[in-house]
């Protein structure tokens, strides 16, 4: 298949492109910069210049493709405090892609996150849905495309998608905060739990979703169902040689900046249905094992 991938040069995209190519697919990657275009070309992908605001370009690329993976999100806009703008751009891009694929039976695999369900009070399952909200509307839109002739699915990524490819995710940020502060903090008792998954396992899941996922399903790229923030902070502290320390919710903003809400919440997530549907199972190290490696802690 010829697969159009947004976010192809990003964290998960950099693993997905070779995964797709090695399986015999042709990859066309969206690139908004010369550096991204060069990286994609070096990996063997074709380059489609544009960005998420170029809706006509997204429609044209989707029309030429046999399937689409939507990974891109304006993380820089979110980090600058303009989360609503990033969410609006994401939904607009998805609608451009979805409307183009309507009635074709082609696959569209989109991306969301398990953290949308924070506060659920139990382990998140693939069949769980929310009625609406930021990023939820995009997820629900993709599910709805199943009724319009699109083999649509959503991969929910856990808050930690980890590997040596993870340069700007939550875990590198936490390591950076701990290194700067001289302590590895967690909020309260740190009992809140994050699910986690390895980048290479996630990439394989996207490929399998393209190839054979039924329409209208959610899939969980989860290897570790739930790891407490206390465990993560302790592991980071031990690797850096600094103490882990409990802090108050009021202190969290000073330590974690925009990440503060994330480190105070969490939701364990199951991938049982995902494994059953696609015969997928994680094969790479879990988060705590990955944190024992040097790649997260090497400095220039």
C-alpha positions, -999 to +999 in steps of 0.1 A: +000+000+000+010+036-005+007+052+030+005+089+037+019+097+071+016+130+090+042+135+117+064+111+098+097+127+110+086+128+147+092+104+176+068+076+167+069+085+130+107+079+129+100+043+139+069+038+118+084+048+085+111+020+085+084-004+099+062+003+070+090+002+044+103-031+057+068-046+054+068-036+017+047-005+018+054+028+001+056+058+024+048+094+017+056+116+047+044+151+054+073+175+060+070+211+070+108+218+071+139+211+050+153+191+079+122+169+081+122+164+044+159+154+044+153+129+073+124+113+055+143+110+022+172+095+040+149+068+054+136+060+019+102+078+021+088+101-004+083+137+008+051+157+007+058+193+017+032+210+038+018+212+074-014+206+093-028+240+082-025+231+045-059+214+043-060+213+006-025+196+006-037+171+031-067+163+010-046+158-021-021+136-004-049+114+011-066+111-023-034+096-038-029+072-009-041+037-001-042+045+036-033+073+060-017+075+094-022+107+113+005+112+139+012+150+137+001+173+165+012+209+172+031+200+204+050+233+202+017+252+203+005+231+232+037+237+252+034+275+247+000+275+264-022+274+232-036+240+237-070+249+222-054+261+190-035+228+187-067+208+193-086+228+167-058+223+141-058+186+148-095+182+143-095+203+111-067+182+096-086+149+105-117+162+089-098+170+057-083+135+057-116+118+066-138+135+041-113+126+014-113+089+023-151+087+028-166+059+008-133+043-002-130+016+024-094+027+029-078+027+063-073+059+084-053+054+116-053+083+140-037+090+173-050+099+207-039+092+243-049+072+273-045+103+295-077+117+282-094+093+306-075+104+337-097+101+367-116+071+353-110+053+386-103+019+370-082+004+343-090+019+309-102-006+282-104-001+245-142+000+244-143+030+268-155+063+252-160+098+263-189+120+250-167+150+240-140+174+249-105+185+239-090+158+217-119+135+225-139+151+197-112+141+172-112+106+185-150+104+182-149+118+147-125+090+136-148+064+152-177+079+133-159+075+100-166+038+102-202+046+092-190+065+062-169+039+043-136+044+061-118+016+079-109+040+107-092+032+140-075+052+168-042+042+185-042+055+220-007+062+231+002+061+268+018+091+285+052+075+282+062+061+248+098+053+255+129+043+237+162+058+225+141+077+200+122+096+227+139+130+229+112+154+239+085+132+257+074+134+293+102+112+306+130+133+291+113+163+305+111+148+340+147+138+338+156+174+328+136+189+357+152+165+382+187+172+369+181+210+372+165+208+407+188+183+422+159+162+433+135+138+415+101+150+427+067+133+427+034+147+440+019+135+473+025+097+477+031+093+440+006+064+438-010+077+406+000+054+377+010+059+341+007+033+314+037+030+291+048+015+259+079+011+237+082+032+205+090+002+184+060-018+197+038+013+190+051+015+154+043-022+148+008-016+161+002+013+137+013-010+108-010-038+119-039-013+123-034-001+087-033-037+074-061-054+093-078-034+121-116-035+118-134-001+114-143+020+144-120+005+170-096+019+196-062+002+201-039+006+230-001+008+224+004-003+260+031-026+274+032-016+311-004-013+323+005+010+351+036+023+368+034+046+398+049+081+395+068+073+427+086+044+409+094+066+380+108+093+402+128+069+423+143+053+392+152+087+377+167+098+410+188+067+414+202+071+378+210+108+384+223+103+419+197+126+434+170+119+460+134+113+451+112+137+470+075+142+476+062+176+469+028+193+473+004+200+445+012+237+450+048+231+444+043+210+413+039+239+389+073+253+400+090+219+395+072+206+364+059+237+345+032+228+320+037+191+328+024+196+364-012+184+357+001+153+340+023+142+369-006+145+394-029+122+375-029+090+356-049+060+344-038+024+341-047+010+307-052-025+293-042-037+259-060-070+261-085-063+233-057-049+211-037-081+215-067-102+206-078-082+176-044-079+159-023-106+174+000-079+187+021-081+218+049-059+232+083-073+225+106-045+237+117-034+272+093-019+297+097+017+310+117+009+341+140-014+322+144+012+296+153+038+323+181+015+333+198+022+300+222+051+293+203+067+264+179+087+287+208+101+308+236+107+284+246+144+281+265+162+255 
